[in-house]
Amino acid sequence: MTTQQMADASTGKLSWLTRVAYGLGDTAQNIVWGAMSILTFFYTDYAGIDPAMVGMVMLLSRCFDGFSDIVMGFIVEKTNSKWGKSRPWILWTSVPFAISIVLIYTVPQGSTALQFAYLFVTYNFCTTVCYTALNLPYGSLSAMMTRVSKERDMLSITRMALSPLGKILAISATLPLIKVFGDSQMAWIEVMSMWAVLALILLLFCFSRCKETVVIQARKKVTKIPVGKSLKCLALNQYFWAAMIIWMMQNVIFYITGTILPYYCKYIFHDSALYSPLYLLETGIMISFTILFCPKLLQKFGKRNMSLYGVTICLIGHIIYCLNPLDFNWVVFSCVIRGIGFAPLNSVIFGFLGDVVEYGQWKFHVRQEGLIFSGGSVGTKVGSGLTSAIITGMLSYAGYVSSTTASAVQPESAINMIVNTYVWGPIFVWVVLFVLLYFYKLDKQYPQIMRDLVAREAKGEL
């Protein structure tokens, strides 16, 4: 380590190369996770599976997934290797994670029981096992790289500026490539194999550059913390619940738009290919706004205020869109407004969680990076699982017709359900976020919290 690197580690300052490497780790995961956002479309329109079955598999899987998050949180807390607690898991899980996404799309044709079993096993191998064992340590790693709130916020901004690049590849390029490769299930398998290799390369680069530099001597004196006490500290941490719901709503809005927009384009505008440019437009605006404006907004307003202003823009913009939801130009407007308004909150989402780690240590004398990030992830996965189950359940209730040829004609009831879900779903998300951010006060408390922690740790106390 050079003299400059040692100085940066002691002050919590992160280089831009480190920030970029960390962000590319999420790019890799979103190459796979972006493909998962259109997985329902693949299941119903290429594998010929009833949407009710898809919804049931996803709901059940999310319940198991939420449990695995807590287990993984404890595993990270107990991990001690030459690379640290969180960092080694990026290396250990990268290959299984890349393989898991390919397996999901090799759905066999056969009995309903066989397909349900295959969906359940492969979906859980990817999400419950591989993604959990990779994503949770990756997230908690940010709290182990620096304790400076603004540096963590910048790390989050860089992450959220780069992570959508994976979704851009997976969503905007996947459907056109499927057409090129034959518009069949095998085409999906071939395209997912390409994304898996690229994700693996990026994850290995992230591992090579991101180091755990936060060392708290007082922590080494702490005896083993009972599971009950750890869970109690988590449950009583009010800002943990706030950060968890913020993260949950971030995933819910992505699942609503990611799941419904392909159907919207196919059955309202009669061209499924329109989804890719719409997604690219929204994501491109979000990335551009994140890179160009969010660092300045963060410096001027702080993450809570800039997020609140952005959510307000989203709510007002979506209400305006609702005046004419069947016009393609108004759908474009909704994507633009969402890209602009959601960028501030989306860019600092993991900064909220990083601050919760310090608040928990200050409040309860217990530091829980792994458990806080894993607990937050439970909310996101249960929320997204419920969202997927509700959407697919409503489609099934409305009479949606599945097909293996992607050419089914849908009844008017299914068309109306698609429109209503896209109209009302986002309003629910924006209202919840507005209320939560309005009452969020940790930004104001944080400087005093860190002063108190520095004083305590100087005495050898957590």
C-alpha positions as CSV (number, residue, x, y, z in Angstrom):
1,M,0.0,0.0,0.0
2,T,1.4,3.4,-1.0
3,T,1.8,6.3,1.4
4,Q,-1.2,8.1,-0.3
5,Q,-3.3,4.9,0.0
6,M,-2.5,4.6,3.7
7,A,-3.4,8.3,4.2
8,D,-6.7,7.8,2.4
9,A,-7.5,4.7,4.4
10,S,-7.0,6.6,7.7
11,T,-9.2,9.5,6.6
12,G,-11.9,7.3,5.0
13,K,-11.3,8.9,1.5
14,L,-11.9,6.6,-1.4
15,S,-10.3,7.0,-4.8
16,W,-12.4,7.2,-8.0
17,L,-11.0,3.9,-9.2
18,T,-12.2,2.3,-6.0
19,R,-15.6,3.9,-6.4
20,V,-15.9,2.7,-10.0
21,A,-14.8,-0.8,-9.2
22,Y,-17.4,-1.0,-6.4
23,G,-20.1,0.3,-8.7
24,L,-19.2,-2.2,-11.4
25,G,-19.9,-4.9,-8.9
26,D,-23.5,-3.8,-8.9
27,T,-23.4,-3.5,-12.7
28,A,-22.6,-7.2,-12.8
29,Q,-25.4,-8.1,-10.5
30,N,-27.9,-6.0,-12.4
31,I,-27.0,-7.7,-15.7
32,V,-28.5,-10.8,-14.1
33,W,-31.1,-9.0,-11.9
34,G,-32.2,-6.9,-14.9
35,A,-33.0,-10.1,-16.8
36,M,-35.0,-11.2,-13.8
37,S,-37.3,-8.2,-14.2
38,I,-38.6,-9.5,-17.5
39,L,-38.6,-13.1,-16.3
40,T,-42.3,-13.2,-15.9
41,F,-42.6,-12.2,-19.6
42,F,-40.4,-15.1,-20.5
43,Y,-42.3,-17.6,-18.4
44,T,-45.7,-16.7,-19.7
45,D,-45.0,-15.9,-23.3
46,Y,-42.1,-18.3,-24.2
47,A,-42.3,-21.1,-21.7
48,G,-46.1,-21.2,-21.7
49,I,-46.5,-21.1,-17.9
50,D,-49.7,-19.8,-16.3
51,P,-49.0,-16.5,-14.5
52,A,-50.7,-17.7,-11.4
53,M,-48.0,-20.4,-11.1
54,V,-45.3,-17.9,-11.7
55,G,-46.7,-15.6,-9.0
56,M,-46.9,-18.5,-6.5
57,V,-43.3,-19.6,-7.1
58,M,-42.1,-16.0,-6.7
59,L,-44.1,-15.4,-3.5
60,L,-43.0,-18.7,-1.8
61,S,-39.4,-18.1,-2.9
62,R,-39.3,-14.6,-1.5
63,C,-40.3,-16.0,1.9
64,F,-37.4,-18.4,1.8
65,D,-35.2,-15.7,0.4
66,G,-36.0,-13.3,3.3
67,F,-35.0,-16.0,5.8
68,S,-31.8,-16.6,3.9
69,D,-30.9,-12.9,4.1
70,I,-31.0,-13.0,7.9
71,V,-28.9,-16.2,8.0
72,M,-26.4,-14.6,5.6
73,G,-26.2,-11.5,7.8
74,F,-25.1,-13.6,10.7
75,I,-22.6,-15.5,8.5
76,V,-21.0,-12.3,7.4
77,E,-20.7,-11.1,11.0
78,K,-18.9,-14.4,11.9
79,T,-16.7,-14.4,8.7
80,N,-13.0,-13.8,9.3
81,S,-10.6,-14.3,6.4
82,K,-7.5,-12.7,5.1
83,W,-9.7,-10.6,2.9
84,G,-12.1,-9.5,5.7
85,K,-15.7,-10.2,6.4
86,S,-17.7,-9.1,3.4
87,R,-15.2,-8.9,0.6
88,P,-14.3,-12.7,0.2
89,W,-17.9,-13.5,-0.6
90,I,-17.7,-11.6,-3.8
91,L,-15.0,-14.0,-4.9
92,W,-16.6,-17.2,-3.6
93,T,-20.0,-16.7,-5.1
94,S,-19.3,-15.1,-8.5
95,V,-19.1,-18.3,-10.5
96,P,-22.2,-20.0,-9.0
97,F,-24.2,-16.7,-9.5
98,A,-23.3,-16.5,-13.2
99,I,-24.3,-20.2,-13.7
100,S,-27.6,-19.8,-11.9
101,I,-29.1,-17.3,-14.3
102,V,-28.6,-19.6,-17.2
103,L,-30.3,-22.5,-15.4
104,I,-33.5,-20.4,-14.8
105,Y,-34.2,-20.2,-18.5
106,T,-33.8,-23.9,-19.3
107,V,-37.4,-24.6,-18.3
108,P,-38.4,-28.1,-19.5
109,Q,-41.6,-28.8,-21.3
110,G,-43.7,-31.3,-19.4
111,S,-46.3,-31.6,-16.6
112,T,-47.4,-28.7,-14.5
113,A,-45.8,-30.4,-11.4
114,L,-42.5,-30.8,-13.2
115,Q,-42.4,-27.2,-14.3
116,F,-43.4,-25.9,-10.9
117,A,-40.6,-27.9,-9.3
118,Y,-38.0,-26.7,-11.8
119,L,-39.1,-23.1,-11.5
120,F,-39.0,-23.3,-7.7
121,V,-35.5,-25.0,-7.5
122,T,-33.8,-22.8,-10.1
123,Y,-35.3,-19.5,-9.1
124,N,-34.3,-20.2,-5.5
125,F,-30.8,-21.3,-6.4
126,C,-30.3,-18.0,-8.1
127,T,-32.1,-15.6,-5.7
128,T,-32.2,-17.4,-2.3
129,V,-28.7,-18.9,-2.5
130,C,-26.4,-17.3,-5.0
131,Y,-27.7,-13.7,-5.1
132,T,-28.1,-13.5,-1.4
133,A,-24.6,-14.8,-0.7
134,L,-23.2,-12.3,-3.1
135,N,-25.4,-9.2,-2.8
136,L,-25.6,-8.9,1.0
137,P,-21.8,-9.0,1.6
138,Y,-21.3,-6.7,-1.3
139,G,-23.7,-4.1,0.2
140,S,-22.3,-4.3,3.7
141,L,-18.8,-4.0,2.3
142,S,-19.5,-0.2,1.7
143,A,-19.7,0.3,5.5
144,M,-16.4,-1.5,5.9
145,M,-14.6,0.6,3.3
146,T,-15.2,4.0,5.1
147,R,-17.0,5.6,8.0
148,V,-17.3,9.0,6.5
149,S,-21.0,9.5,5.6
150,K,-20.4,11.7,2.6
151,E,-17.8,9.2,1.2
152,R,-20.4,6.4,1.6
153,D,-22.9,8.6,-0.1
154,M,-20.5,9.2,-3.0
155,L,-19.9,5.4,-3.1
156,S,-23.6,4.9,-3.3
157,I,-24.0,7.6,-6.0
158,T,-21.2,5.9,-8.1
159,R,-22.8,2.5,-7.5
160,M,-26.2,3.7,-8.6
161,A,-24.8,5.6,-11.6
162,L,-23.1,2.4,-12.8
163,S,-25.5,-0.3,-11.7
164,P,-28.2,0.6,-14.2
165,L,-25.8,-0.2,-17.0
166,G,-26.3,-3.8,-16.2
167,K,-30.1,-3.4,-16.5
168,I,-29.7,-1.5,-19.7
169,L,-27.8,-4.4,-21.2
170,A,-30.2,-7.0,-19.8
171,I,-33.4,-5.2,-20.6
172,S,-32.9,-3.0,-23.6
173,A,-30.6,-5.4,-25.5
174,T,-32.1,-8.8,-24.4
175,L,-35.4,-8.7,-26.3
176,P,-33.9,-7.5,-29.6
177,L,-31.1,-10.1,-29.3
178,I,-33.8,-12.8,-28.6
179,K,-35.4,-11.8,-32.0
180,V,-32.0,-12.1,-33.7
181,F,-31.2,-15.5,-32.2
182,G,-34.5,-17.0,-33.2
183,D,-37.2,-15.7,-30.8
184,S,-37.4,-18.9,-28.9
185,Q,-36.5,-20.4,-25.5
186,M,-33.1,-21.4,-26.7
187,A,-32.5,-17.8,-27.8
188,W,-33.1,-16.8,-24.2
189,I,-30.6,-19.3,-22.9
190,E,-27.9,-18.2,-25.4
191,V,-28.3,-14.5,-24.5
192,M,-28.3,-15.2,-20.7
193,S,-25.0,-17.1,-21.2
194,M,-23.5,-14.0,-22.7
195,W,-24.6,-11.9,-19.8
196,A,-23.4,-14.4,-17.2
197,V,-19.8,-14.3,-18.6
198,L,-19.7,-10.5,-18.6
199,A,-21.1,-10.4,-15.0
200,L,-18.3,-12.8,-13.8
201,I,-15.6,-10.6,-15.2
202,L,-16.9,-7.5,-13.6
203,L,-17.4,-9.2,-10.2
204,L,-13.7,-10.3,-10.2
205,F,-12.6,-6.8,-10.9
206,C,-14.7,-5.4,-8.1
207,F,-13.1,-7.9,-5.7
208,S,-9.6,-7.0,-6.8
209,R,-10.0,-3.3,-6.0
210,C,-12.3,-2.9,-3.0
211,K,-10.6,-3.4,0.4
212,E,-12.0,-3.4,3.9
213,T,-10.2,-0.5,5.7
214,V,-12.5,0.2,8.7
215,V,-10.8,-1.2,11.8
216,I,-12.4,-0.5,15.2
217,Q,-10.1,-1.7,18.0
218,A,-12.9,-1.6,20.6
219,R,-14.8,-4.1,18.6
220,K,-12.1,-6.7,19.1
221,K,-12.8,-6.6,22.9
222,V,-16.5,-7.4,22.5
223,T,-17.5,-10.9,23.4
224,K,-19.8,-13.0,21.3
225,I,-23.2,-11.2,20.9
226,P,-26.2,-13.5,21.5
227,V,-28.5,-13.9,18.5
228,G,-31.4,-12.7,20.5
229,K,-29.6,-9.5,21.5
230,S,-28.5,-8.9,17.9
231,L,-32.1,-9.2,16.6
232,K,-33.4,-7.0,19.4
233,C,-31.0,-4.2,18.6
234,L,-32.0,-4.5,14.9
235,A,-35.7,-4.5,15.7
236,L,-35.4,-1.4,18.0
237,N,-33.4,0.6,15.5
238,Q,-36.0,3.0,14.1
239,Y,-33.8,4.1,11.3
240,F,-33.2,0.6,10.2
241,W,-37.0,0.3,9.5
242,A,-37.0,3.6,7.7
243,A,-34.0,2.6,5.5
244,M,-35.5,-0.9,4.9
245,I,-38.9,0.6,3.7
246,I,-37.1,3.1,1.4
247,W,-35.1,0.2,-0.1
248,M,-38.2,-1.8,-0.4
249,M,-40.1,0.9,-2.3
250,Q,-37.2,1.3,-4.6
251,N,-37.5,-2.3,-5.6
252,V,-41.3,-2.2,-5.7
253,I,-41.4,0.6,-8.3
254,F,-38.8,-1.2,-10.4
255,Y,-40.8,-4.4,-10.3
256,I,-44.1,-2.6,-11.1
257,T,-42.7,-0.9,-14.2
258,G,-40.3,-3.7,-15.2
259,T,-43.1,-6.3,-15.0
260,I,-46.0,-4.3,-16.5
261,L,-44.3,-2.2,-19.2
262,P,-43.5,-5.1,-21.5
263,Y,-47.2,-6.1,-21.4
264,Y,-48.2,-2.5,-21.8
265,C,-46.1,-2.1,-24.9
266,K,-47.2,-5.4,-26.4
267,Y,-51.0,-5.2,-25.8
268,I,-51.8,-1.5,-25.6
269,F,-49.3,-0.2,-28.2
270,H,-49.1,-3.6,-30.1
271,D,-45.3,-3.6,-30.3
272,S,-43.3,-5.4,-27.5
273,A,-40.1,-3.9,-29.0
274,L,-41.1,-0.5,-27.6
275,Y,-40.2,-1.6,-24.1
276,S,-36.5,-1.5,-24.7
277,P,-36.3,2.2,-25.8
278,L,-38.7,3.2,-23.0
279,Y,-36.5,1.5,-20.4
280,L,-33.4,2.9,-22.0
281,L,-34.8,6.4,-22.0
282,E,-35.8,6.3,-18.3
283,T,-32.6,4.7,-17.2
284,G,-30.4,6.9,-19.3
285,I,-32.1,10.0,-17.8
286,M,-31.6,8.5,-14.3
287,I,-27.9,7.8,-14.9
288,S,-27.3,11.2,-16.4
289,F,-29.1,13.1,-13.6
290,T,-27.2,11.0,-11.0
291,I,-23.8,11.7,-12.5
292,L,-24.4,15.4,-13.4
293,F,-26.5,16.7,-10.5
294,C,-26.8,14.3,-7.6
295,P,-23.3,15.0,-6.1
296,K,-24.1,18.8,-6.2
297,L,-27.6,18.2,-4.8
298,L,-26.1,16.0,-2.0
299,Q,-23.6,18.7,-1.1
300,K,-26.3,21.4,-1.0
301,F,-29.3,19.7,0.5
302,G,-28.2,16.4,2.0
303,K,-29.6,13.0,1.0
304,R,-32.9,13.3,2.9
305,N,-34.0,16.6,1.4
306,M,-32.9,15.9,-2.2
307,S,-34.7,12.6,-2.0
308,L,-37.9,14.2,-0.7
309,Y,-37.9,16.8,-3.5
310,G,-37.3,14.1,-6.1
311,V,-40.1,11.9,-4.9
312,T,-42.5,14.9,-4.9
313,I,-41.6,15.5,-8.6
314,C,-42.4,11.8,-9.3
315,L,-45.8,12.0,-7.6
316,I,-46.8,15.2,-9.4
317,G,-45.5,14.0,-12.7
318,H,-47.3,10.6,-12.5
319,I,-50.6,12.3,-11.6
320,I,-50.3,14.4,-14.7
321,Y,-49.6,11.3,-16.8
322,C,-52.8,9.7,-15.5
323,L,-54.8,12.3,-17.4
324,N,-54.1,10.3,-20.6
325,P,-52.5,6.9,-19.8
326,L,-53.3,5.3,-23.2
327,D,-51.3,7.7,-25.3
328,F,-47.7,6.6,-26.0
329,N,-46.3,10.1,-25.7
330,W,-47.7,10.3,-22.1
331,V,-46.1,7.0,-21.2
332,V,-42.9,8.5,-22.5
333,F,-43.5,11.5,-20.2
334,S,-44.0,9.2,-17.2
335,C,-40.7,7.5,-17.9
336,V,-38.9,10.9,-18.2
337,I,-40.4,12.2,-15.0
338,R,-39.6,9.0,-13.1
339,G,-36.0,9.1,-14.4
340,I,-35.5,12.7,-13.2
341,G,-37.4,12.5,-9.9
342,F,-36.3,9.1,-8.7
343,A,-32.6,9.7,-9.4
344,P,-31.8,11.5,-6.1
345,L,-33.2,8.9,-3.8
346,N,-32.0,6.0,-6.0
347,S,-28.5,7.4,-6.0
348,V,-28.0,7.5,-2.2
349,I,-30.2,4.5,-1.2
350,F,-27.2,2.7,0.3
351,G,-26.0,5.8,2.1
352,F,-29.1,5.6,4.2
353,L,-28.2,2.0,5.3
354,G,-24.6,3.0,6.0
355,D,-25.7,5.7,8.4
356,V,-28.0,3.1,10.1
357,V,-24.8,1.1,11.0
358,E,-23.3,4.1,12.9
359,Y,-26.7,5.0,14.5
360,G,-27.1,1.4,15.8
361,Q,-23.6,1.4,17.3
362,W,-24.3,4.8,18.9
363,K,-27.7,3.7,20.3
364,F,-27.0,0.1,21.4
365,H,-23.2,-0.2,21.5
366,V,-23.4,-3.0,18.9
367,R,-22.1,-2.7,15.3
368,Q,-24.0,-4.8,12.8
369,E,-23.0,-4.1,9.2
370,G,-23.9,-7.5,7.9
371,L,-27.2,-7.9,9.8
372,I,-28.4,-4.4,9.0
373,F,-27.8,-4.8,5.2
374,S,-29.3,-8.3,5.3
375,G,-32.3,-7.2,7.3
376,G,-32.9,-4.4,4.9
377,S,-32.7,-6.8,2.0
378,V,-35.4,-9.0,3.6
379,G,-37.8,-6.1,3.2
380,T,-36.8,-5.5,-0.5
381,K,-37.2,-9.2,-1.4
382,V,-40.5,-9.7,0.4
383,G,-41.7,-6.5,-1.1
384,S,-40.7,-7.4,-4.6
385,G,-42.0,-10.9,-4.2
386,L,-45.4,-9.6,-3.0
387,T,-45.4,-7.2,-5.9
388,S,-44.7,-9.9,-8.4
389,A,-47.3,-12.2,-6.9
390,I,-49.9,-9.5,-6.7
391,I,-49.4,-8.4,-10.3
392,T,-49.3,-11.9,-11.7
393,G,-52.3,-12.9,-9.6
394,M,-54.3,-9.9,-10.9
395,L,-53.4,-10.8,-14.4
396,S,-54.6,-14.3,-13.9
397,Y,-57.8,-13.1,-12.2
398,A,-58.4,-10.8,-15.2
399,G,-58.2,-13.8,-17.6
400,Y,-54.7,-13.3,-19.0
401,V,-54.0,-15.9,-21.7
402,S,-50.5,-17.6,-21.6
403,S,-48.8,-18.8,-24.7
404,T,-45.7,-20.6,-26.0
405,T,-45.8,-18.6,-29.3
406,A,-46.0,-15.1,-27.9
407,S,-49.1,-14.5,-30.0
408,A,-52.1,-14.8,-27.7
409,V,-55.0,-12.4,-27.9
410,Q,-55.9,-11.0,-24.5
411,P,-59.5,-10.3,-23.3
412,E,-60.5,-6.7,-22.5
413,S,-60.4,-7.5,-18.7
414,A,-56.7,-8.3,-18.9
415,I,-55.9,-5.2,-20.9
416,N,-57.7,-3.0,-18.3
417,M,-55.8,-4.7,-15.5
418,I,-52.5,-4.0,-17.2
419,V,-53.4,-0.3,-17.6
420,N,-54.7,0.1,-14.0
421,T,-51.7,-1.5,-12.5
422,Y,-49.3,0.9,-14.3
423,V,-51.6,3.8,-13.3
424,W,-52.1,3.1,-9.6
425,G,-49.0,1.1,-8.6
426,P,-46.5,4.0,-8.8
427,I,-48.9,6.4,-6.9
428,F,-48.8,4.0,-3.9
429,V,-45.0,4.0,-4.0
430,W,-44.5,7.7,-4.2
431,V,-47.0,8.4,-1.4
432,V,-45.3,6.0,1.0
433,L,-41.8,7.4,0.2
434,F,-43.0,11.0,0.6
435,V,-44.5,10.4,4.1
436,L,-41.4,8.4,5.2
437,L,-38.9,10.9,4.0
438,Y,-40.8,13.8,5.5
439,F,-40.4,12.4,9.0
440,Y,-36.8,11.2,8.5
441,K,-34.3,13.1,10.8
442,L,-31.1,11.1,10.9
443,D,-29.2,13.4,8.6
444,K,-29.4,16.2,11.2
445,Q,-28.3,13.9,14.0
446,Y,-25.4,12.2,12.2
447,P,-22.6,14.7,12.9
448,Q,-23.2,14.5,16.7
449,I,-23.5,10.7,16.5
450,M,-20.0,10.5,14.9
451,R,-18.5,12.9,17.5
452,D,-19.9,10.7,20.3
453,L,-18.6,7.5,18.7
454,V,-15.1,8.9,18.2
455,A,-15.0,9.9,21.9
456,R,-16.2,6.5,23.0
457,E,-13.9,4.5,20.8
458,A,-10.9,6.6,22.0
459,K,-11.7,5.2,25.5
460,G,-11.9,1.6,24.1
461,E,-15.7,1.5,24.0
462,L,-18.1,0.7,21.2
